[in-house]
Amino acid sequence: MIKPTDFAVCVTEYFTKHLAGTRNLSSNTIKSYRDTFCLLLIFLSEEKNLKAEKISLASVMDKTIVEFLEWLETSRNNSASTRNLRLAAIHAFYRYVQMQNPDMLLQCQRIIAIPLKKKERRSVNYLPENTLKELLSLPNQSDKYGLRDTALLCLLYDSGARVQEIIDLSLSDVRLDTLATTRLLGKGRKVRIVPIMAPTAKMIQKYMDAWNLNPKTKPDEPLFVNHQGNRLTRPGITYILNKYLSKTKSGDTKATPHVIRHSKAMHLLRANVDLNYIRDFLGHVNIETTEVYAKADAEMKRRLSKRQIWICLSKTKHHGRKTKT
């Protein structure tokens, strides 16, 4: 019988006891961490000739992790963002390992010290209010699935929810009477109650009536389902969004549901809503995460101002030439 290695013991206890038990992380976060270690095992097997049953904690050094990250970029064509996501999972694991194995403190800290790769900061992608209004008007509300799509898109925007938070909604998570709200289960299993505007609440009720969805008799039934009666998936919601977005004047077909969340945040900011409220509304842990919207808005205003100055100067020069003739 093969004796389990210290690496195997640590990884198993990390996933089964620490992540799911002690830290109570969501299944999606745990799955992301698991994917990282699946890739690491593939790398060690294919590139280092280290089979899973032979890997020890001592055999995975900081140099090994750096080579793994380079392999992700070169052999698997991963972006800097994906590379950093994998490294963050590895950092988290070795923070756990150093607490369980103090004799490996130095090796763990060398791995934890591997920096994230700097990446070009992307501008916040969001929909202008006129495009969003057009988008929400496109589903055919005389059709059963059109009603579902309208309710889905309205709630996605009105709540500023992450797509997984929408997927996880059950009938009991929405209250549609006076001062309507929805209960969202966010990252780290943190719950927040978000207000719903009256028109959105009315649309959700219309959708639920058409689909015979009753929160009193079946409170745990999913709020949004697909043609098979199962919860909508992330690809399913993305497909619905792009199906209607392609029919707007923008003609965009590659947006993700997160664009709707960005749109809500930017619209709140432009309505002079306090940044701290936006942070709580979106379920951000740190205000620094929310500040990206303020920076994007300031950068856009700066560019617009420069463009207006350029247009003004161009007109002045043109007018000057015209006067001389």
N, C-alpha and C positions, 0 to 999 in steps of 0.2 A: 504493500500500500504506500502511495506517495505521500510523504509528509508535507502538509501545507506550508508555504513560505510565509515569512512575516509580511510580505507585500500583499499576498492573498488574504491573510487574516485582517490586515488593516483596511483594505479596500472593501471587503465584505461587511465589516462592522461599521465602516463609514457610511455605507449606503443603507444598510438595514436598521441600524440603531441611531446613528448620529443625525443624518439628514432627515429621515422620516420621523424619528422619535424626538430627539433632543431639540433639533432646530425646527421641526414641523414644517418643512418646506413643501411647496406644492408639487404635484406629480410631474408637472411640466418642467420645473426647475431641476428636479431629480433626473428626469429623462435627459435633459441637456447635459448634466454632469456625466451621466452614464455614457452618452454618445462620445464625450471627450475621452473617456477611458477605453472605450472600444477602439477608437482611433489610435490611442497610445499603444494598445496591445498589438494592433496591426503593424504599427511602425516598428516596435521592438522585435516582432517576429520576422518581418520582411527585410528590414534594414540592419538590424543588429543580431539577427539569428538567435534571438532569445524567446523561447517558447513560454507561454503563459505560466506553466507549472514550474518554471525555472527562475522566474523573476523575483528578485529580493529587493528590499528597500535600498540596500547598499549598492545595487547594480544600476540604479537610476539616479544619476548625478545631475547637477545643474547643466553640465555640457550636453547631456543626453536630452534634456528638456528643450534646450536651445535648438538642437538638431531636429527634434520633433516639430518644433514650430516652423523651422525653415522648410521641412518636408511638407507641412500643410500648405504652405504658400507655393512651393515649386511643383510638387508632384500632384497635389489635389486642387491647385489653383484657388485656394481660399483667400478671401480678402483680408485686409488688415483688421477689420472689425471681427470677422470670424476667428482669426488668429488670437485676438485679444480675449474673445469669449472663452476659448479653450484654455488660455493661460490663466484666466481668472478662476476657472474651475480647478486647475492644478494648484494655484496658490491656496485656495480654500482647503484642498485636501492636505497639503503639507503644513498648514497651520494646525490642522487636527493631528497630524502625525507627530509634530514636535511636542505636543502636549502628552501624547501617549508614549513617546520614546525620547525622553530627555537626552539620552546618549547620542541621538542623531540631530541635536539642535543646530549645529553648525551647517550640516548638509541641507537641512530643511530651510534654514534662513538664506542660504545661497540660492535656492530655488525660488523662494518667496521674493528675493531681491531682483529677479529677472524682470525688467521693466516692460510695460505694455508698449506696443509699437505706436509711434505717433502717426496719426492719419489726418488727412485733409478734412477740415470741418465742413460738413455739408450744410447748406442753408435749409431751414425748416420748410418742408413741402406742405402746403395747405391750399385749400380751395377758397377763392374769393366768394363773398356772400352771394353774389348774383349766380355764380356757377352752382353753389350749393342749393340755392332755392330752385334752380332749374332741375337739378338732379332729383330732388325730393318730389317734384311734380310729375316725373316721368312714368313711374309704375302705374299700371292699369288697375284702378281700385275697384272695378267691377269684376275682376278676376280674383280667385281665391289666393293665388300665389302673388299677385300684384299687391294685395292687401298686406300679406306677410312681408313683402319686400319694403313697402312703404313704412310699416311699423318698425321693421328692423333698422332701416336707414335713419329714421327719425330718432329712435332711441339711441342709436350709436352716436349720433351727433349731440343730442340733447344732454346725454349723460357724460359725454367725453370719455366713455369707457374704453378700456383695452379690448381687443377682439375676444380674448379668452374669457374676459369677464362677461361679455355678452353671450358667448357660447354656454357658459356655466349657469346662466339664469334659469330658474325654475318659476313656475306660476306663482308660488308663494312669495317670490322675491320682489314682486311689483305690487304697489298699492295705488289704486287708480281713483280713490275717492278724493275729497277735498284735500288740497296740498299733497298731490301725488308724489310718490318717491319710488326709487328702486334701490334694492340692497345689492351692492357689488362686493364680490370676494376678490380682493386684489393680491398683489405680490406679498409673499410671506404670510398668506392666509389672513391678511388684515381686511376687516369689513368696514365699508363706509356707506353711508346713506346719502344718496344724491337726489336732489329735487327734479321733478319732471314737469315741463311746461304743460298747461292745460290742453293745447292742441295735440301734443304727443300722446298724452294720457287718453284722449278721446280716440285717437287713431289706434292705439294698442287695444282698447276695449272693443272697437269695431272689428279688429282682426281676431281677437279672442272669441267674439260672438260668432263670427263666420266659420271659425274652425272648431267650435264647440269645446273650447278650453275653459274649464271651470276650476279655479284655484281652491274652492271649498271642498270639492270632491276628490280632486287629484292635485294636491299642492306641490308634489315633487316632480310632476311632469315637466319636461323642458318647455321653455317659452317659445323658442323658435326651432322648428324641425324641418327636415328635408322631405323629399318625395317618399322616402322609405319610413318616415315617421321617427327617425333618429335625430339627435341634436345636430344642428348645423355645424360644420367643421370650418376651420380657418380657410382652406381653399374654397369651400362653398360660399362663404361670405365674401371673399375676395372676388369670386366669379360674379356674384350678384351686383356688387359695387361697380365693377368694370363694365358689366353689361349695360348699365344705365349711364355710366359716365361717358361711354363711347358715343352716346346719343346727344350729349350736350355740345355746346359750341366749342368747348375746349377739345373734344374728341379724344381725351386721354383714355388709354386702355391698360395702363400698367400701374395703377395706383393700388396701394394696400389699404386695408381698413384703418391703419394707424394715421393715415392722412386726414381722416375725419376727426380723430382726436386732436391732431395738430390744429385743424381748422377751428374747432371749438375753443381751444386755448388762445389762439391768435385773435379770434373775434371777441372773446372776453377781455383780453388785454386792450384791444382797440376801443372797447366800450368803457375804458378807464376803471375796470374792476381791479381791486387790490391784488397784488401778486401773491400774497399769503393766502387769500381765499382761493385763487386759482390752484395753488399748490395743494391745498386740502381737497379741493374739488376733484383734481386729477389723481389724488392718492400718492403724490410724491413724498418721499421721506425727507429729502433735503430741498431747501429753497433754491440751491444751486442748479438743480435739475430743471426747475421751472424758469429760471432766469434765461435759459436758452431762447425762450420766446421773446423776452424783452430785448435781448441782444439782436435777434433776427429782425424785430420790428424797427429797432434803432438803425440797423444797417440798411434796411430797405428805405427808410426815410432819408438817410444820408445819400444814398444813390439817387433817389428821386430828386432831392434838392440839387445835387450836382448836375443832373440831367436838365433840370429847369434852368439852372444858371447857364449851362451850355447853350440851350435853346435861346435864352434871352440874349446872350452875347452874339450868337449867330445872327439873330434878327437885327441887332444893333449894327454889326458890321455890314450886313446887307443893306440896311437903311442908309448907312454912311456912304456906301458906294453909289447908291441910287441918287443921293443928294448931290454928289460931285458931278454927275453927268447932267 
